[in-house]
Amino acid sequence: MKPYTPAPPTDLDSIELPLPGKHQGKVRDMWPLGADRRLIVTTDRQSAFDVVLATIPFKGQVLNRLSHWWFERTDDIIPNHVISMPDPNVLVVKEAKLWPVEMVIRGFITGVTKTALWYNYDQGQRNIYGIDFPDGLQKNQRLPEPVITPTTKAEAGGHDEKLTREEILEREIVPREVYLEMESATRALFARGQALAAERGLILVDTKYEFGDVDGQLTLIDEIHTTDSSRWWLADSYEERFAAGESPETFDKEFLRQWYVDQGYRGEGDPPHLPRELAERMSKMYIDAFERITGETFVPDEGVPAERIERRLRAAGVIE
């Protein structure tokens, strides 16, 4: 994976560790740790449209810490893969057999990507992901109830593809009983996220979950309710702005997606260069969202991240 813009030394674009078997996703670098554990480093790489675009200062620390915070607050709904967090950018997790479907759940009709509800609805489609939608909906409108719109789990460099529930079951992408359990967990996790968001004056608009099998048990993996995997809006201004036809005040990467769309880019070809001032604006947004959601103050670990991470992994005995 090539760097898109030269990253400052304090941005974590990628990391090399004295471990075999490195795998690089869009945002995370991963290594197997024997048969039952995996090391995940959340970098500062920024993806949208299933393409990595640039690096965002401190983004990896924010996302990793936020996921860890949510994992702790949802483990009564479904087990998750977390074992420990030896560094703000790092999780040591249980090795899981990945189920190759991303469970996307949406409470509103919005979005500008090709898999988004509003993008497809605005193109004239009324049956999306196998779900019928009526005429007359407006962008950013609340749906009567959340809908699950699954997609394939794309490899790095690939694009997610829309699926219907029937396609998943007919093609046996996931066994029927497992998929039904994934649906149930998805609805319960989203309800928990929306309820806590409301307490914080926020709206959890939509999100995605990934699941795997750990010792025969369905397990939540990857990330949860982050500002990368979810849309977050301010609650107190939503109704007024929606009535006026204005975009909601957002705490996610939608404004970045919209900036690329305004440049004529939707994920095909080489992405435009992201100005550093926009990267820093994204960083402030990520930090603000973390503090609003968790109620905690974000204090970053600064310095050269690769050196810090390796030092802490050695101290924790993860690497020798």
Helices and strands as residue ranges (DSSP letters): E 23-24, E 28-33, E 37-42, E 45-48, E 51-55, H 59-72, E 82-87, E 90-94, E 97-98, E 101-109, H 117-122, E 127-128, E 131-132, E 141-148, E 151-152, H 165-170, H 176-199, E 202-214, E 217-221, E 230-234, H 238-243, H 254-262, H 276-294, H 305-315
